[in-house]
């Protein structure tokens, strides 16, 4: 999709809407990888249709996996042996550039990995070093980043390896996903600062156990995966709770009400943390009959939040903090400097451009609310930055995103859903225009 600028629409009334969000990217791509490793074909229903998941399907097909897609489900048939002699485009998808090289370690030949220019600066060294320690030949072209080539070995032994996963939990998940296919299993240890986004590792281990894999994680920062077959499992993918966050936050910042149906009562998705986060700002949050509802109140309060568990929510949370009544401190997220972009630097630059006072800390941001007006909002090819800009644009006039097409990474229908949310709010409204549109306010 070509880059496309977009003026974020103002909300003429408080947001009142029901928004159904598509499937979880994290769960979809893990389900695809596990289906490719399984002992027989399986079916994925409700998988996310977006750039990241399309890149994953293309990567698996290149390795010899057969994926038959119908309107509402995908049938995935694993190959006898993963195929080498291919090149895989990772785009800007972290799950593809981290998970698939671990799969390629089991291929019958070399697999070259390339990606978008922004992907070529994302950290990869811990994973590449781990594969090398396990006996895989890895050839880098310009340092420990994309592009690189993995020379696979179908009979890879496995064994013990130690990594520093403090920059991404995806290194841990990548190795755990293939651990059972190593003839000696895998004993993985983390040594370094705390691993971020632990719920994503919990998602990986839960999905492995659901397929009959023996995973021992009784000791902190250590995971033991026993060798054995992965049982095929048909799955229905949960909604993407992180992608629901900007819609729920829209209710909080406009004093409205947004409901997201099919919200699971229990989940390991880190996006579920948005419940407590919005409550800490002062919103009312309720779950009833598989639906989560957020209702905005009269005030948004400044917060002190450790977002290490759910760091992908940081851009949306920062946008909410910019509209609070006092200073907020967001910490535990120094590692997001290595996400799709340096998200801390990007948030500093773009929030400052609309008048917010921002101080970068080593592991987070201090945000002093003060909005002067709209400006061009650079998205840095980062879907989360685009979501944050759209959120601010509900109450700040003339926030123009330089490229909204990057939302296709995990939610191609973002603009359609966002616009419909506002239109539905106007249709349902019996109130006066929103106060941010009243020059007397």
N, C-alpha and C positions, 0 to 999 in steps of 0.2 A: 504494500500500500504506500503511495507517495506521501511525503510530508504534507500536512494540511493545517493551516492556521485556523483558529476558532475562537471567537469571542464568547467567553463563558456567559451564559444567560443569567441575568438577575432573577431572583425569585420575587414576583410582584406581591405574593402573599406568603405567610408561613407554609412550609412544605407539609402537606398531608397526603400520603400516598402509600400504596402497597407495591413493593418492588420484588420481583422474583429474579434472583441472580443465578447465572449458570454454574456449572460444576466446578469443583475445586481443581485448580491446576496442579497443586502438590500431590493430591490423591490420584488424579488422572495419570500423571507421568510415572508415579510409582507403580500404579496398577499395570501400566503398559510394560514397564521393565520386568515386573514379576511375571506377567503373562508370557513374555518372551523367554523367561527362564524356566517355565513350568514344564510338567511332564506330559501335558496334552493341551489341546486348544481350550480357550475360555472366552467368556463374553463380558465386555464392559458396557454398562448402560449408563447414560447420562454423563459421559465423559465430556470434558470441556473442549469446545471447538474454538481454538485460538492459535496464534502463531507459535507459542511455545509448545503446544501439544502437537501441532502439525509438524514442527521440526523433530519432535521425538518420534512420531510415527515414521517420518521419512528416514530418520537415522536407523530405526529398527529394521525397516524394509531393506535398507542398504546392507545390513548385516545378515539378511536372509529370512527375516521374520515375515510371515504372511498376515496381512491385516485386511479383512473384508469389512467395509463400512456400509451400514444401512442408515436409515433416517434417524433411528434412536439408539443404535448400539453398534459396537465393533466386535467382530470375532477375531481373536488373535491366535495364530498357530505358530508355535516355536519351531525353529529349524533343528535338525540333528546336530549341526555344528554351525557356529556363527561364522559368517563369510568375511574373509579379508580381501585385500586388494581394492579397497574402496576409499572414497573421501566423504566425510560427513560434515555438513554445515550446521554449526551450533547456533547460528544467529547471535542473539543476546540472551539465550536461555541458560540459566545457571544449572538447571537439572540436566540439560542435554550435555553441556560441557563438562559436568562432573560425573554424572551417572554412566553415560555411554562409554567413556574411556575404560571404566572398570569392566564393562561388558566386553569391550574390544580386547581386553587382556585374555579372553577365552576364544578369540577368533583364530582361524587357520591361516592368517597372513597379516600383513601390515594394514593398519587403518589410520588414515590421516584426518586430523581434525582442524577445521578452519571456522571462522566466525565473523561477525560484524566488527568494524574497527573498534567500537567501544568495548567489545568482548576481549580484545587483545591485551587489555591492561588489567583484566580481572585476575585475582590471585589464583594460581593453580599448583604452586610448588608442593604443598603438602600431599596432594593426591598423586602427583607424578613421582614424588620421592617414595611414597608408599608402594606404588606399583613396582618401582625399581627394586625396592627392598624385598618384594615378593617374587622377584625373579623375572619381571617383565622388562623387555628392552624398550625404552622410551627415548625417542630422538626429538630434541627441541630445535627450533629454527632461530628464535630470537630471545632466548632465555626461557624461564619457566612459565610461559604463557602460551596461548594460541598464537600461531599454529604449531602443532607437534604431531608426531606419528607414534602410535602404539603397535608394537610387533607382538601379536597375540600368540598364545600357546594353549590349545584346548585342554592339555593335561596339566595345567598349572597346579602346583602342589599347595600353595597357601602357607599358613603358619602364623607366626607372631610378628606384629609390626606396631611401631609407635609413631604417632603423628602429632603435630600441633594443629588442632582444628579450631583455634580461637578466632580465625577470620571467617569461617563458614562451617555450619553443621553439615553441609552437603558432602564434605569429604567423608565424614563418618557414614552417612547414609549410603553413599556410592559403594563403599567397601562392604558394608553389611549386606547390601542387596545381592552381591555375588558370592558372599562368604560360603554358603552351603554348596555351591558348585565347585569349590576348590577341594581337591581330593583330601587334603588334610584339614579342611575347615579354616577358620580364621580366629585369631585372638588379637583384638585391636585395642590399643591403649592411646589415650590422649594425654599429652604432657605440655602444659602451658597455661596461659590465662583461661578463664572459664569458657566453655563452648557456648556460643549463642544459639538462640532458637531451638532449645531442647525439645519443645513439642514436635518439631519436624522429625527429630530422631525417634521420638516415641511413636509417631505415625509409621515410620519405617519398621520398627521392631514389632508393632502390633500387626501390621500387614504381613510380615514374615511369619509370625506365629499362626495367623489365620490360614496360612498355607502349609502348616505342619513343620516349620523350621524351628529347631531348638536354639533359642537365643538366651544366653545367660548375661544379665547386666546387674547382678547383685552387688558388684563392687563399683564404686564411683569411678567414672572415666575409664571403664574397661568393659568390653563387649566380647563375648565368646560365641561364635556361631559354629554349630556342629555340621559336618558334611552330611549331605543327603539330598534326596529329591525334593523339589518344590511342587506341592500339589496344586493343580489348576483350581481356580476359584472364580465363579461368576460374581461380579460386583455391581452395585449401583452407587455411583459417585455422589457424595454430599455436595450441597451448594458451597461455593467458595466464600468463606466467611470474611476473608480479608478484602475481597472485592465488594462485599456488602458494606464495609466500613464507611466509605464516603456517603452512601445513601442514608445510613443511620445517623451519621454526623450531621447531615443536612437538617434533620429534625432538631438536633440539639442546638445548632447555631441560629435557626430561624424561629424557634419557639413553636415548632409544629409537631407532627407525629408521623413516623414511618414504621411500617411493619414489613418484615422479611419472612415469608413463609418457608416451611421445610427446614427450620433451624433445628439442628439435632439437640436433643436433651443432654447428651453426653458426646464429646468429641475430643480428639487430640489436635484438631486444627488450632494453630496459634491465633488465628483471627477471632476465635471465640473470646479472646481477652478484651475485645472492643466493648463488651458488656460492662465490665468493671471500670474500664477507662472512661467511658462516657458518664457513668455514675459519679466518678470522682470529679468530673467537671461540673456536676450538678444536674444532669439529666435524669429522668425517671426511666428505668428499664424494666420491662416485664417479659416473661416467657409464658405462653399459654397455648396449649393444643398445637404444638409444633410450630409456633410462630414467635418471633422476637419483635417486640415493639419498643421504640425509643420515643419518649415525649420530651420536648424541650421545655425548660422552665424560664423564669424571668431573668436568670443570671447564669453566666458561665464563670466559674471560679478558676483561678490559677491552680496549677497542680504540681506535685513532685512525683515523677513517675520513673520507675526503672522498666524500660521497654525491652530488656535483653531477650525475654521469652518470645516476644512478638515484634521484632524490630521492623518487619515489613510494614507495620502500621505507622511508623514514625512520620512520614510526610503528612498523612491525614491528621494525625494527632497534633502535629506542629501547626497545621492550619487552624484547628479548633483553638489551640492555645493562643494564637494570634488575635482571637476575638474574645478572649476571657477578660475578666475585670482586674486581673493582677498578674504578676510575673509567674511564669511556669519554668520548671527545670526538668528536662528530659535527659536521662542518662542511661548508661549500659549499652550504648549503640555505636561505639567507636568503630566497630567492624563494618558498618554500612557505608563507610568510605569506599569499600571494595565491591559494592553492589552494582547495579546497572550503570550508575555513575557514583561519584562521591556525593552521597545524598546529604551529608551534613553541610558541605560547601555549597551545594545547590540550594538547599533550603535557606541558608544564610543569605545568599545572593538574591534569591527571588522574594523572600519575605522582606528583606531590606528595601527592595525596589518599590514595594507598595507601602513602605513607611514603618514597618515593624522593626523594633529594636532587637537585634539578635547577637548573641555572643557564642562563638564556637568554643566548646570545651574539648578536652582530650577524648571524652567518651560520650559527648552529647551536645545539647544546645540549651542556652538560657534565652527565653523569649519574653520580651517586654511589649505588651500589646499597645499599638498606636498606628492606626491606619490613616494614611493621607489620601489615598486614591489609587485608581487602577494603573496598570502598567503592562508592558509585554512580559509574559510569564514563560520563561524558557523551560522546556520539559526535559532536555538532555536525553532524548530517546528513552525516557524512563516513565513507564505507565503510572507508577505511584506519584511521581511529581505532577503528572497531568491530572490525576485525581485530586491532588491537593489544590491545584490552581482552579479547577472547576468548583471545588467547595468554597473557596474564598470568593469566587465570582458570583455566588448566590447573593452576597450582601455588599460586595465592593464593585462599583461600576467600572466597566471597561477593563476587565482583566482579560487580556488576549493571549491565549496559548499559542506558541509558535508552531507546535506540532501535536495535534490531538490524535493523529493516526497511531502513535506509539501505544495507545490503550489496547490496540489489537493484539498485543503480546499476550494478554490474559483475558480480555473482554472486548471482542470486536464490536459488540453492540452497546458500548458504554455511552456514546453520544445519544443514541436512540433512547436508551433507558433513562438517561439524565433528563432529556428534553420531555419525555413522556411523564416523568415524575413531576416536573414543574407544571405541565399542562393539566395533569390530573388534579394537582393542588388548586389551580385556578378554577377548574370545573366544580370542585367540591366546596370551595370557599364561600362563606357568607360573611366574611369579615372585611374590615377596611383594609386598604393597601398596607403592605408591610412598612414598619416604621423607617427602615433604611431608605425608602423611596419618598418619604415626607420631608420636604426642605425645612419644616418647622421642628423636626425631631432633633 
